């Protein structure tokens, strides 16, 4: 229900998973994050780099899960839409 709101930061390589979710908000957050939306099978369908606090983001009709990453992770790990999320989770 609160996700990362109570945190002041997340450590590098940490990933916060919100299952069965197609949209998020960053109200009351204290830091920026990278966001990865996947379908229920783990296929990446939407990426959002450097999402700032006080924003709303919808992953679309196919979105099934949301992964919230340390800001900069999408670029650092070359995460791409259309790929399976599992290899990137194994790196973290």
Phi and psi in radians as a Rosetta constraint file:
Dihedral C 1 N 2 CA 2 C 2 CIRCULARHARMONIC -1.764 0.35
Dihedral N 2 CA 2 C 2 N 3 CIRCULARHARMONIC -0.295 0.35
Dihedral C 2 N 3 CA 3 C 3 CIRCULARHARMONIC 0.949 0.35
Dihedral N 3 CA 3 C 3 N 4 CIRCULARHARMONIC -2.221 0.35
Dihedral C 3 N 4 CA 4 C 4 CIRCULARHARMONIC -1.607 0.35
Dihedral N 4 CA 4 C 4 N 5 CIRCULARHARMONIC 0.061 0.35
Dihedral C 4 N 5 CA 5 C 5 CIRCULARHARMONIC -0.935 0.35
Dihedral N 5 CA 5 C 5 N 6 CIRCULARHARMONIC -0.768 0.35
Dihedral C 5 N 6 CA 6 C 6 CIRCULARHARMONIC -1.261 0.35
Dihedral N 6 CA 6 C 6 N 7 CIRCULARHARMONIC -0.191 0.35
Dihedral C 6 N 7 CA 7 C 7 CIRCULARHARMONIC -1.535 0.35
Dihedral N 7 CA 7 C 7 N 8 CIRCULARHARMONIC 2.644 0.35
Dihedral C 7 N 8 CA 8 C 8 CIRCULARHARMONIC -1.673 0.35
Dihedral N 8 CA 8 C 8 N 9 CIRCULARHARMONIC -0.284 0.35
Dihedral C 8 N 9 CA 9 C 9 CIRCULARHARMONIC -2.958 0.35
Dihedral N 9 CA 9 C 9 N 10 CIRCULARHARMONIC 2.885 0.35
Dihedral C 9 N 10 CA 10 C 10 CIRCULARHARMONIC -2.132 0.35
Dihedral N 10 CA 10 C 10 N 11 CIRCULARHARMONIC 2.560 0.35
Dihedral C 10 N 11 CA 11 C 11 CIRCULARHARMONIC -1.263 0.35
Dihedral N 11 CA 11 C 11 N 12 CIRCULARHARMONIC 2.671 0.35
Dihedral C 11 N 12 CA 12 C 12 CIRCULARHARMONIC -0.966 0.35
Dihedral N 12 CA 12 C 12 N 13 CIRCULARHARMONIC 2.430 0.35
Dihedral C 12 N 13 CA 13 C 13 CIRCULARHARMONIC 1.330 0.35
Dihedral N 13 CA 13 C 13 N 14 CIRCULARHARMONIC 0.024 0.35
Dihedral C 13 N 14 CA 14 C 14 CIRCULARHARMONIC -1.436 0.35
Dihedral N 14 CA 14 C 14 N 15 CIRCULARHARMONIC 2.522 0.35
Dihedral C 14 N 15 CA 15 C 15 CIRCULARHARMONIC -2.294 0.35
Dihedral N 15 CA 15 C 15 N 16 CIRCULARHARMONIC 2.311 0.35
Dihedral C 15 N 16 CA 16 C 16 CIRCULARHARMONIC -1.904 0.35
Dihedral N 16 CA 16 C 16 N 17 CIRCULARHARMONIC 2.081 0.35
Dihedral C 16 N 17 CA 17 C 17 CIRCULARHARMONIC -1.719 0.35
Dihedral N 17 CA 17 C 17 N 18 CIRCULARHARMONIC 2.290 0.35
Dihedral C 17 N 18 CA 18 C 18 CIRCULARHARMONIC -2.041 0.35
Dihedral N 18 CA 18 C 18 N 19 CIRCULARHARMONIC 1.873 0.35
Dihedral C 18 N 19 CA 19 C 19 CIRCULARHARMONIC -1.395 0.35
Dihedral N 19 CA 19 C 19 N 20 CIRCULARHARMONIC 2.697 0.35
Dihedral C 19 N 20 CA 20 C 20 CIRCULARHARMONIC 0.887 0.35
Dihedral N 20 CA 20 C 20 N 21 CIRCULARHARMONIC 0.928 0.35
Dihedral C 20 N 21 CA 21 C 21 CIRCULARHARMONIC -2.453 0.35
Dihedral N 21 CA 21 C 21 N 22 CIRCULARHARMONIC 2.430 0.35
Dihedral C 21 N 22 CA 22 C 22 CIRCULARHARMONIC -2.135 0.35
Dihedral N 22 CA 22 C 22 N 23 CIRCULARHARMONIC -0.042 0.35
Dihedral C 22 N 23 CA 23 C 23 CIRCULARHARMONIC -2.676 0.35
Dihedral N 23 CA 23 C 23 N 24 CIRCULARHARMONIC 2.700 0.35
Dihedral C 23 N 24 CA 24 C 24 CIRCULARHARMONIC -2.423 0.35
Dihedral N 24 CA 24 C 24 N 25 CIRCULARHARMONIC 2.932 0.35
Dihedral C 24 N 25 CA 25 C 25 CIRCULARHARMONIC -2.358 0.35
Dihedral N 25 CA 25 C 25 N 26 CIRCULARHARMONIC 2.791 0.35
Dihedral C 25 N 26 CA 26 C 26 CIRCULARHARMONIC -2.091 0.35
Dihedral N 26 CA 26 C 26 N 27 CIRCULARHARMONIC 0.496 0.35
Dihedral C 26 N 27 CA 27 C 27 CIRCULARHARMONIC -1.046 0.35
Dihedral N 27 CA 27 C 27 N 28 CIRCULARHARMONIC 2.397 0.35
Dihedral C 27 N 28 CA 28 C 28 CIRCULARHARMONIC 1.224 0.35
Dihedral N 28 CA 28 C 28 N 29 CIRCULARHARMONIC 0.051 0.35
Dihedral C 28 N 29 CA 29 C 29 CIRCULARHARMONIC -1.262 0.35
Dihedral N 29 CA 29 C 29 N 30 CIRCULARHARMONIC 2.734 0.35
Dihedral C 29 N 30 CA 30 C 30 CIRCULARHARMONIC -1.944 0.35
Dihedral N 30 CA 30 C 30 N 31 CIRCULARHARMONIC 0.049 0.35
Dihedral C 30 N 31 CA 31 C 31 CIRCULARHARMONIC -2.735 0.35
Dihedral N 31 CA 31 C 31 N 32 CIRCULARHARMONIC 2.816 0.35
Dihedral C 31 N 32 CA 32 C 32 CIRCULARHARMONIC -1.414 0.35
Dihedral N 32 CA 32 C 32 N 33 CIRCULARHARMONIC 2.719 0.35
Dihedral C 32 N 33 CA 33 C 33 CIRCULARHARMONIC -2.436 0.35
Dihedral N 33 CA 33 C 33 N 34 CIRCULARHARMONIC 2.817 0.35
Dihedral C 33 N 34 CA 34 C 34 CIRCULARHARMONIC -1.718 0.35
Dihedral N 34 CA 34 C 34 N 35 CIRCULARHARMONIC 2.474 0.35
Dihedral C 34 N 35 CA 35 C 35 CIRCULARHARMONIC -2.186 0.35
Dihedral N 35 CA 35 C 35 N 36 CIRCULARHARMONIC 2.337 0.35
Dihedral C 35 N 36 CA 36 C 36 CIRCULARHARMONIC -2.185 0.35
Dihedral N 36 CA 36 C 36 N 37 CIRCULARHARMONIC 2.129 0.35
Dihedral C 36 N 37 CA 37 C 37 CIRCULARHARMONIC -1.737 0.35
Dihedral N 37 CA 37 C 37 N 38 CIRCULARHARMONIC 2.374 0.35
Dihedral C 37 N 38 CA 38 C 38 CIRCULARHARMONIC -2.183 0.35
Dihedral N 38 CA 38 C 38 N 39 CIRCULARHARMONIC 2.844 0.35
Dihedral C 38 N 39 CA 39 C 39 CIRCULARHARMONIC -1.393 0.35
Dihedral N 39 CA 39 C 39 N 40 CIRCULARHARMONIC -3.109 0.35
Dihedral C 39 N 40 CA 40 C 40 CIRCULARHARMONIC -1.111 0.35
Dihedral N 40 CA 40 C 40 N 41 CIRCULARHARMONIC -0.404 0.35
Dihedral C 40 N 41 CA 41 C 41 CIRCULARHARMONIC -1.582 0.35
Dihedral N 41 CA 41 C 41 N 42 CIRCULARHARMONIC -0.118 0.35
Dihedral C 41 N 42 CA 42 C 42 CIRCULARHARMONIC 1.773 0.35
Dihedral N 42 CA 42 C 42 N 43 CIRCULARHARMONIC 0.108 0.35
Dihedral C 42 N 43 CA 43 C 43 CIRCULARHARMONIC -1.347 0.35
Dihedral N 43 CA 43 C 43 N 44 CIRCULARHARMONIC 2.251 0.35
Dihedral C 43 N 44 CA 44 C 44 CIRCULARHARMONIC -1.263 0.35
Dihedral N 44 CA 44 C 44 N 45 CIRCULARHARMONIC 2.165 0.35
Dihedral C 44 N 45 CA 45 C 45 CIRCULARHARMONIC -2.027 0.35
Dihedral N 45 CA 45 C 45 N 46 CIRCULARHARMONIC -0.304 0.35
Dihedral C 45 N 46 CA 46 C 46 CIRCULARHARMONIC -2.757 0.35
Dihedral N 46 CA 46 C 46 N 47 CIRCULARHARMONIC 2.454 0.35
Dihedral C 46 N 47 CA 47 C 47 CIRCULARHARMONIC -2.171 0.35
Dihedral N 47 CA 47 C 47 N 48 CIRCULARHARMONIC 2.505 0.35
Dihedral C 47 N 48 CA 48 C 48 CIRCULARHARMONIC -2.399 0.35
Dihedral N 48 CA 48 C 48 N 49 CIRCULARHARMONIC 1.976 0.35
Dihedral C 48 N 49 CA 49 C 49 CIRCULARHARMONIC -1.533 0.35
Dihedral N 49 CA 49 C 49 N 50 CIRCULARHARMONIC 2.489 0.35
Dihedral C 49 N 50 CA 50 C 50 CIRCULARHARMONIC 0.958 0.35
Dihedral N 50 CA 50 C 50 N 51 CIRCULARHARMONIC 0.842 0.35
Dihedral C 50 N 51 CA 51 C 51 CIRCULARHARMONIC -1.245 0.35
Dihedral N 51 CA 51 C 51 N 52 CIRCULARHARMONIC 2.174 0.35
Dihedral C 51 N 52 CA 52 C 52 CIRCULARHARMONIC -1.511 0.35
Dihedral N 52 CA 52 C 52 N 53 CIRCULARHARMONIC 2.801 0.35
Dihedral C 52 N 53 CA 53 C 53 CIRCULARHARMONIC -1.045 0.35
Dihedral N 53 CA 53 C 53 N 54 CIRCULARHARMONIC 2.702 0.35
Dihedral C 53 N 54 CA 54 C 54 CIRCULARHARMONIC 1.215 0.35
Dihedral N 54 CA 54 C 54 N 55 CIRCULARHARMONIC 0.658 0.35
Dihedral C 54 N 55 CA 55 C 55 CIRCULARHARMONIC -2.184 0.35
Dihedral N 55 CA 55 C 55 N 56 CIRCULARHARMONIC 2.831 0.35
Dihedral C 55 N 56 CA 56 C 56 CIRCULARHARMONIC -2.149 0.35
Dihedral N 56 CA 56 C 56 N 57 CIRCULARHARMONIC 2.444 0.35
Dihedral C 56 N 57 CA 57 C 57 CIRCULARHARMONIC -2.447 0.35
Dihedral N 57 CA 57 C 57 N 58 CIRCULARHARMONIC 2.257 0.35
Dihedral C 57 N 58 CA 58 C 58 CIRCULARHARMONIC -1.896 0.35
Dihedral N 58 CA 58 C 58 N 59 CIRCULARHARMONIC 2.342 0.35
Dihedral C 58 N 59 CA 59 C 59 CIRCULARHARMONIC -1.518 0.35
Dihedral N 59 CA 59 C 59 N 60 CIRCULARHARMONIC -0.150 0.35
Dihedral C 59 N 60 CA 60 C 60 CIRCULARHARMONIC 1.717 0.35
Dihedral N 60 CA 60 C 60 N 61 CIRCULARHARMONIC 3.074 0.35
Dihedral C 60 N 61 CA 61 C 61 CIRCULARHARMONIC -1.128 0.35
Dihedral N 61 CA 61 C 61 N 62 CIRCULARHARMONIC -0.522 0.35
Dihedral C 61 N 62 CA 62 C 62 CIRCULARHARMONIC -1.504 0.35
Dihedral N 62 CA 62 C 62 N 63 CIRCULARHARMONIC -0.161 0.35
Dihedral C 62 N 63 CA 63 C 63 CIRCULARHARMONIC -1.130 0.35
Dihedral N 63 CA 63 C 63 N 64 CIRCULARHARMONIC 2.353 0.35
Dihedral C 63 N 64 CA 64 C 64 CIRCULARHARMONIC -2.147 0.35
Dihedral N 64 CA 64 C 64 N 65 CIRCULARHARMONIC -0.570 0.35
Dihedral C 64 N 65 CA 65 C 65 CIRCULARHARMONIC -2.444 0.35
Dihedral N 65 CA 65 C 65 N 66 CIRCULARHARMONIC 2.722 0.35
Dihedral C 65 N 66 CA 66 C 66 CIRCULARHARMONIC -2.209 0.35
Dihedral N 66 CA 66 C 66 N 67 CIRCULARHARMONIC 2.344 0.35
Dihedral C 66 N 67 CA 67 C 67 CIRCULARHARMONIC -2.016 0.35
Dihedral N 67 CA 67 C 67 N 68 CIRCULARHARMONIC 2.157 0.35
Dihedral C 67 N 68 CA 68 C 68 CIRCULARHARMONIC -1.843 0.35
Dihedral N 68 CA 68 C 68 N 69 CIRCULARHARMONIC 2.166 0.35
Dihedral C 68 N 69 CA 69 C 69 CIRCULARHARMONIC -2.072 0.35
Dihedral N 69 CA 69 C 69 N 70 CIRCULARHARMONIC 2.852 0.35
Dihedral C 69 N 70 CA 70 C 70 CIRCULARHARMONIC -0.998 0.35
Dihedral N 70 CA 70 C 70 N 71 CIRCULARHARMONIC 2.385 0.35
Dihedral C 70 N 71 CA 71 C 71 CIRCULARHARMONIC -0.973 0.35
Dihedral N 71 CA 71 C 71 N 72 CIRCULARHARMONIC 2.291 0.35
Dihedral C 71 N 72 CA 72 C 72 CIRCULARHARMONIC 1.746 0.35
Dihedral N 72 CA 72 C 72 N 73 CIRCULARHARMONIC -0.170 0.35
Dihedral C 72 N 73 CA 73 C 73 CIRCULARHARMONIC -1.166 0.35
Dihedral N 73 CA 73 C 73 N 74 CIRCULARHARMONIC -0.653 0.35
Dihedral C 73 N 74 CA 74 C 74 CIRCULARHARMONIC -1.042 0.35
Dihedral N 74 CA 74 C 74 N 75 CIRCULARHARMONIC -0.799 0.35
Dihedral C 74 N 75 CA 75 C 75 CIRCULARHARMONIC -1.242 0.35
Dihedral N 75 CA 75 C 75 N 76 CIRCULARHARMONIC -0.778 0.35
Dihedral C 75 N 76 CA 76 C 76 CIRCULARHARMONIC -1.027 0.35
Dihedral N 76 CA 76 C 76 N 77 CIRCULARHARMONIC -0.738 0.35
Dihedral C 76 N 77 CA 77 C 77 CIRCULARHARMONIC -1.721 0.35
Dihedral N 77 CA 77 C 77 N 78 CIRCULARHARMONIC 0.073 0.35
Dihedral C 77 N 78 CA 78 C 78 CIRCULARHARMONIC 0.970 0.35
Dihedral N 78 CA 78 C 78 N 79 CIRCULARHARMONIC 0.781 0.35
Dihedral C 78 N 79 CA 79 C 79 CIRCULARHARMONIC -1.230 0.35
Dihedral N 79 CA 79 C 79 N 80 CIRCULARHARMONIC 2.326 0.35
Dihedral C 79 N 80 CA 80 C 80 CIRCULARHARMONIC -2.229 0.35
Dihedral N 80 CA 80 C 80 N 81 CIRCULARHARMONIC 2.503 0.35
Dihedral C 80 N 81 CA 81 C 81 CIRCULARHARMONIC -1.104 0.35
Dihedral N 81 CA 81 C 81 N 82 CIRCULARHARMONIC 2.576 0.35
Dihedral C 81 N 82 CA 82 C 82 CIRCULARHARMONIC 1.559 0.35
Dihedral N 82 CA 82 C 82 N 83 CIRCULARHARMONIC -0.206 0.35
Dihedral C 82 N 83 CA 83 C 83 CIRCULARHARMONIC -1.666 0.35
Dihedral N 83 CA 83 C 83 N 84 CIRCULARHARMONIC 2.914 0.35
Dihedral C 83 N 84 CA 84 C 84 CIRCULARHARMONIC -1.439 0.35
Dihedral N 84 CA 84 C 84 N 85 CIRCULARHARMONIC 2.425 0.35
Dihedral C 84 N 85 CA 85 C 85 CIRCULARHARMONIC -1.280 0.35
Dihedral N 85 CA 85 C 85 N 86 CIRCULARHARMONIC -0.426 0.35
Dihedral C 85 N 86 CA 86 C 86 CIRCULARHARMONIC -0.971 0.35
Dihedral N 86 CA 86 C 86 N 87 CIRCULARHARMONIC -0.786 0.35
Dihedral C 86 N 87 CA 87 C 87 CIRCULARHARMONIC -1.009 0.35
Dihedral N 87 CA 87 C 87 N 88 CIRCULARHARMONIC -0.609 0.35
Dihedral C 87 N 88 CA 88 C 88 CIRCULARHARMONIC -1.293 0.35
Dihedral N 88 CA 88 C 88 N 89 CIRCULARHARMONIC -0.516 0.35
Dihedral C 88 N 89 CA 89 C 89 CIRCULARHARMONIC -1.249 0.35
Dihedral N 89 CA 89 C 89 N 90 CIRCULARHARMONIC -0.561 0.35
Dihedral C 89 N 90 CA 90 C 90 CIRCULARHARMONIC -1.216 0.35
Dihedral N 90 CA 90 C 90 N 91 CIRCULARHARMONIC -0.417 0.35
Dihedral C 90 N 91 CA 91 C 91 CIRCULARHARMONIC -1.347 0.35
Dihedral N 91 CA 91 C 91 N 92 CIRCULARHARMONIC -0.337 0.35
